[in-house]
């Protein structure tokens, strides 16, 4: 949602406009198999840019059951019942979200990982990196426990950036087909 500039991204743009198109809600409905209901995940709700008509404007109708029963996509000029759609939103700062929007939601606070959970977070980030880049599992040995412990002091986004840099440095300093390379302290400088 941080990059969404207007509500028409969700609700569709007026069909009289050049380059108009249906909204993301209609696209989700059309992409969902018959007999199933879509799940829409909208991230960074607290970072929506506010213009004359904020990108959150369609949420008033989408999240209110009465209006959701006859919600309208502007492009298709078609009313539809969108109540079966499940919405999940993520935000870092609830105070940045309009109170009327928040009042239509069930807010669940997810606490930051505990120190006991952080080794699993580090390993999860490492596995995500390894799955993104083919051959990394063969090229690099598993992270040593001492390194995992050091990384647990960082937030997950920093862990990801740090591991990316370390793998790149390690790959540059060792021959290309050296299987089972081990990250070292100098890779993290």
Order of alpha helices (4+ residues) and beta strands (2+ residues): alpha-alpha-beta-alpha-alpha-beta-beta-beta-alpha-alpha-alpha-alpha-alpha
